[in-house]
Every structure is written in C-alpha cells, then in structure tokens.
Amino acid sequence: MHSDSPRMLCFSDYAVDLQRCAIMRGGRELQLRPKSFDVLRYLAEHAGKLVSKEELIKATWPNVFVSDDSLVQCIKDIREALSDDAHAIVKTVPRRGYLFAAELSGDEPDKGVPAIGSRSQELTFCRTQDGVNIATACVGQGMPLVCTPTWATHLEYDWQSPIRGPLWRFLIDRVRLVRYDGRGFGFSDRDITDISFATFERDLEAVVDALHLHRYAVLGISQGAATAIAHAARYPERVSKLILQGGFALGRNKRGSPKEAEMAKAWIAITCLRQGWSDDNSALLRIFSSMWLPGASAEQIKWYANLLRLSTSVENAIMNRCAVDDVDVVDLLPKVSAPTLVLHSRYDNVAPFNEGRRIATSIPNAKFVILDSENHVPLPGEPAWSKFIGEIETFLLDV
C-alpha cells in the first residue's frame, strides 16, 4: 500500500484496521485468521469492483499454489465474522469471483476508541519524565478511580475480555474509570529499554498529572497493587481510597523462599520459549492458565492467549516479569493512610494468601476480605465474583 493510504477502512459499523491487521466492531476485535484478513482487506480496498478468484489467490498467496477451497474457506470465515449470512457485504458472482458490496464511509474512528454502551472511552497519551508515551483511557462519571496496570493490559482489547471486561463495565456505572497501558504494553510505547518498579511509579505519576487529578481512588490488581501502595504512601493528600486485589508487597525473589525464587526463574525461562505468543496450546499458556486461573473456561484461556500476542513483545514481557519479581514495598505499608480494602483469594497460586494478609495487617485499619476462590482474580460466574464486586461497590460508596 502507498504511504498515503488510509489506516482504516470503515463500512456499516465495522472498521478494518490496516495497521494492526484487525477488524473491529463496537470496540470489539473480531477473530479472523491472517489469510482470511488478507482476503477481506484486498476486497475492501477494491470495494465495488468484481475481483476474480485468480486475482484474489495471487494477491493472498503470492508464488504459492493453493486450491480454490482455501479461498472459499477464507470467504466463509469473513462472512461468519461479519455476520454476513445474506452475503450482503461480500457477494459471490457465480463463475466470476467476489464483490465487496458494502459502502466505505471514509470516516476513520477516533484513535480506535471502543464504544461502551452509549458511551466511549476517551483515549489520550501522556509523556513520562524519561520520554515514554503512556496511553490513557477514561470513561464514566463521578469520583475518579485510577486502575494501575497488571500483567498484559490492552486498553482496547480488555473490553472484550471475559475476565476483565465485566469488571470494567461494572465500574463505569459507578465511577470515572481511568486506566492506562504500562510502558511496553498495549497502546503505550513498546520500543523501550527500561521496565522497573521505578518506571511503574513514574508512569502512574505521569497519568494523574496529565489528567490534572487532585483527589482520586486507586485500584491495584496483582502486580499493580505494589504500585498503588507506593503511590498512596507517597501522596496521602491525593489518594482518597485504595483497593487491592490479589496483591503482594514482596516479589518472588524477595520472599526468602527457594521455591518462589525457582518459580520466578521458571516463568522467565518459559517466556523465553516465545511459544505463548502464537500457539494456543503452548506450555507457556498452560502454565499461565493453570496458575493464574485454574477455573478458567476454554473461552477464557483462548482470550488469554490472544491477549499475550496483542499486548506486548516477548522482550517486554521478560523485563516486566523481572521487575515484578524484585518488588519490595513492605516498608511503605505502614505509611498508607487512605482507607484501604484488601481482597485476596484463599487458594491463590500466583500471590500466596499470606501476601494478602501481610498487606492487610501492615496497612493501618485496612479491611481484609477473603474470597473463596482458587483463581488469582475471581471469574464472573463463580460465587466469589459476587462478593468481589459487592465489596468494591460498598467500599466506594462508603463515605
């Protein structure tokens, strides 16, 4: 394509993102195999023109012999993804080829911002002191609730997550939800050389300063809890409430446990295999799913695989894991003065239960809620989920 070609091809309520090779509808990314996407892109770029099978095959599989069956399967995939049962978007012209019949609008969606009901999140960027661009998203009204990033976030893709999406939709009816992608992840700069706990703190400070937030609550889940704790301890005049789920004050390398230290090394070694970024059945995915979410369904596991692929690179994932394993905010816990809610799953394999208890006993007057779950974060549908969101709602509304 020429450099002045559009980044988006928009029709009906769909948008084909040519830069990310993704097709979006209402902020949700539709699943489409790479070859099927290539066929859709070619047809959309030649909208209104009859494209022969021979031309499509040559454009999609250059210098490779394939049968018509491969093209037919791609067309079937496209129609399923677009719910085009009536063949109104991609028409078959018998014995001649295919015609992309939908009218392109020419309007590019605003920065790929997904619609959430009748509302849209506002996507902006801020720059840290060391020159990294951090992607930030705000949606909802009321008291600001800043959510620090956990593992493998993506401001756009998270909305369709069967794990995270329900929590975000629950929160935006109650607060002004502020999320951001940490450096190296999602829409934030990925070409970086430094990920450390110091940069976790730096990114959060850049976000709240750029948004001119003077008083706000903070939600820290998993690795994001330590960042939230440090921020609340350093800025007591700004943090009104603190919610911590599945958190830990000490990373694996700091817990004084040979088993935990070996586990940290194992995670790095498996990540280095690079298999989890392309294979749904990889050893990396199996370990992540069995440890983080042992109760996950096949759909949730598939989402996690796609999240790894879309959110970051292997190199950034390794830097992130190394930084998290060296976290130590124990000395900051007694300095937190904001009202604090600590939630922790009783049988959590990622952040041991004692880590949640350590946080709750060290932060003055913190409320400790034990969730009867084996999942690192409770999954929608399990009994612990209702207690999880209920406690958060009550805590946020309590004045």
N, C-alpha and C positions, 0 to 999 in steps of 0.2 A: 504493500500500500504506500501511497505517497505520504510525505510528512504532513501535508495539509489535509489529509483525510480526517473525517470525524472520528472521535473516540467512541461515540455511542451511536448505535442505530436503533431508533425508537419507533415502535408501532403498537397500536392498541394500548395496553397497559404493560407492555414488555420493553425491556431495554437490553440490547446486546452490547456488552462492554468489550470492545475490541482490544483494549489494553490488557485487561485481566483475563480475557478469554472466558467470560462468564455471561450467563443470561439471567436477568433479574426480573422479578415481578413483585411489586409492592414491597420492595426491600428484601425479598427472599431470593436467594440464589437457587435456581433450579438445577437439578443434577442432569448433566449431559456429557456423554463420553467425548473425548477430544476430537475424534474423527467426525462424530455427529455435529459437534460445534462447528468444525471447519466447513461442513456442508451447509449448515444454516447460515454461517457468515457469508459464504460465497453467494448463496441465493439471495440473501438480504441486500448484499452490495449490488446485485443485479436485479433489484425489485422491478416487477413489471415486464421483465424480459424472459422469454422462453429459453431455458437452459437445457441443452441435451444431456442425456446420460453420459455420453462420451466426454463432453466438456467438464461435467462435474467430477467424473472419475479422474480425469487428467489433472484437474486442479487440486483434488484432495489427496490423490495417491500418485504424485509425480514419479515417473520412471519405475513404477511398480505395477505388475499385472494383478488385477483383482476382478472378481466376477461381479455381475450386476447385483447379486444377492447382498454383497457388502453395502452397496449404495441403498438398496431397498431397506435394509435394516437400519441404516442411518436416518432415512426419511421417517421410518416408523418411530424411532427414538425421538425425533424432533416433534412429531405430531403428538406423541404422548406427553412430552414436556410442556408443550403449548396448549394442551387440552384441545387439540385441533381435530376432533372426531369427524367434523363435517368437511375437513380438508379445505377450509375457507382461507387459511393462511398459506399453506403450501399445497398448490393444486397439481394434480397429475394430468398431464396431457398425453393420452394414450399413444404409444409408439413413437413419441417425440421427446418427452422429457418432463421437466418440472417448472412451475411458475410460482414465484413468491408474489402472492396477490395482495398482501396487506400494504396499506399506505404508510410510508415512513413519514413521521411527523417532523423530523428535523430538529426537534427540541431536545436538548441534552439535559437529563436530570441534574439537579443541583448536587454536584460532588458525590453522586451515588448515595444520597441520603435515603434511607428506607422509610416508608410510611408506616406509622404505628397507629392503627385505627384511623381516626380523623386528624391525627397529629403527626408531625415529622420531627425527627431529632435534628438539632442544629449542629452541623459538623464544622469545626474550626481547627486552626493549628496555632500552637504557641511554640516559642523557641526557648530552650533552656540556656543556662549560663554558658554551657560548653558548646552551644550552637546546634543542638539536635532539635528537629521539628517533631513535636508531640501532637498527635491527633486527639481531639477532644469532642465529645458529643453531649449535648444537653437536651432533655425532653421532660415535659411535665411542669407542674406549677407548685409553688409553696416553698417550704424550707429546703434549701439545697442539701442533698445527700451525695457526697463525693465517694465514689467507689474506686479504691485502689486496684490496679491490675493484679490478677492472679495468673496462673500459667496459661499461656497460649490464648490471648484475647484477640478479638477482632470486632471492632465497633459495629460493623455491618452484619457479619456472619452470625454473631452471637444472638441476634434477634430470632433466628430460626432454630436455635438450639433447643432440643427437647429437655435440656438440663438447665441452661441459664435463661433462656427466653421467658419461661413462665415467671421467674423471679423479677426480671426487669419489667414485665408487663404489670405485675402486682405492685411494684414500687411506683411506677409513673402515675398511678391513680392517687398517690398519697403525697409525693414529694416532687421536687425538681431534681431529677436524677442526672448526675454528672459522672460520666465515665470517660476513660481515656486509655489509649493503647500505649503500653510502655515502650520505651525505645527498643527497636529491633522487631516489633510485633505489629500486626495489623496495618493501619494506615500511617503509623509513625515511621520515621526514618529507619531503614533497615541496614543501610551501609554504614555500620558503626564499628568502633573498636573497643568500646568500654561499656560493660554492664556490671554493676556492682551495687551493694546496698546504698552507697553514697549517691549513685545515679538514681536509684529508686526514690530517695528523698528529694533529690533535685527535680525530678520530673513532676512530682506531686506539687512542690512549691511553685513551679512554673505554671501549672494548670490553674491553681487557685488565684495566683496573682494576675494571670492574664484575664481571668473571668471577673476580677475585682470582687472576690468573695471575702467578706469580712467575718462572717459567722456562719458555720455550717456543721453538719454532722458528717461523720466518716464511716464508711463500711469497708472493712478489710476481710477478705476471704482467703484462706490458705496462706500463701506466701505474702499476700497483700496485707495480712494482719500486722506483721512486723513493721511495715512502712507506716501503717495507720497509727500504731503505738508510738513510734518515734516522732511522728508529726504532732500527735496530741500532747506528748510530753514537752516538745519544744515550743508549741504555740497554744498554750492553755487558753489564751484570750480569744482564739479563733474557733477552736473545736468545741461545739456545744454538746455533742453526744458521740459515743464511739460504739460501734457494733463490730464484733469479731467472731467469725465463724471458721472452725477448723484451723485455727491459728497456732503458731508456735513462736516462742521467744528465742529458742536456740535451734539453729540449723543442724543437720545430721552430723556435721563434723565437729560440732561444739557440745554434743550431749554426753561426751565421755563414755560412749558405748561402742566397742569394736564392731558390733553387729550393725549399728547405724552408719558408722563410717564405711563399712564394706558395702552397705546398701547404696550409699552415695556414689561410690566408685562404680558399682554395677550399673546404676542408671546412666552415668556418663558413658560407660563402655557400650551399652546397648544403643544409646542415642547415636554414637559414632558409626553404628552399622548403617544408618541412613535409611533403613527399610521402612520405618514408620511413616515416611513422607510420601509413600506411593502404594503401599500394599496393605489392604485391609486385614490381612491375616498374618502380619509381621509379628515377630517376637516382641518388638517394642510396644505395639498396640496391645497385645495380650497382657503384658506386664502392667502397662498403664491402666488398662480397664479393670484388671483383677485387683489391683491395689487401690486405685482411686475410687472405682465404682463397681465393686463386686456384684452389686444388684442390678447392673445396667442391662437394658434390653438390647437386642440386635440393632435396633434403630439408633439407640444412644451410642453404641460402640461405633457404628458407621459414621455418625456425626463427629465423634471424637477424632476418627481417622482423617476426615476431611478438614477438621479444624487444624490439625498439625500441619497438613500440607499447605493450607491457605494462610496461616497466621504468621509463619516465620521460616527462617532457614535453619538447617542443622547447626551451623556455626553459632548462630544467635541463641538457639536453644541450649547449647552446651554452656555458653557464657552465662546464661540465665541460671541454669542449674548449679553451676559452681558458686555463683553469688549467693543463691538461696541456702546452699549447704553451709555457708560460713556466717550466716546471720547470728547476731547476738545482741538482743535488746533487753536483757534481763535487768540491767542497772536502770533502765528507763521506766520500767513498770511502776515503781512506787511514785514516780513523778507525774503520772497521768492523773489529772484532777477532774476530767469530764465524766459525767455519768456513763457507765460502761456496761454493755451487755455482752457476755461471753457465751457462745453456743458451741457445743462440741459433741460429735457423735461418739457414743460409748465404745464402739468397736472399730474406730478409725485406724486403718493400717498405714496411712500416709503421715498424719500428725498424731502421735500417740496421745491417748487420753490424758496422760499426766502433763503433757504440754499445755493442754487447755486448762487443766486445774492449776498449773503454775501461774498462768496469766491471771486467772480469776482470783487467786489468793494473794497475788502481789499488787494488783491494782486496787487502790482503796475503794471499798464499798461496791465493787463490781458484782453484778448479778450473774450467777452461773446457771446455765440451762443445759441439762444433759439430754441429748437426743438419742432415742433408742434405735440406732441405725448402724449399719456396717459401712455405709458409704461416706466418703470424705465430706461431701455436701449432700444433704438429703435430696432424694429424687422425687419429682412430682408423682403422686400416686401412692407413695409409701406412707404409712401412718405418721412417721416423723416429720413429713413435709408440712402437714397442717400445723403442728406445734411450732415448727421452724418459722413459718411466715406469721403465725399468730403472735409469737413472742416479739418479733420485729415490729409488727404493727402497734402492739400495745406500748412498746418501749418508745417508739417515735411519737406517739400521740400523748404520752405521759409528760405533763409539764410540772 
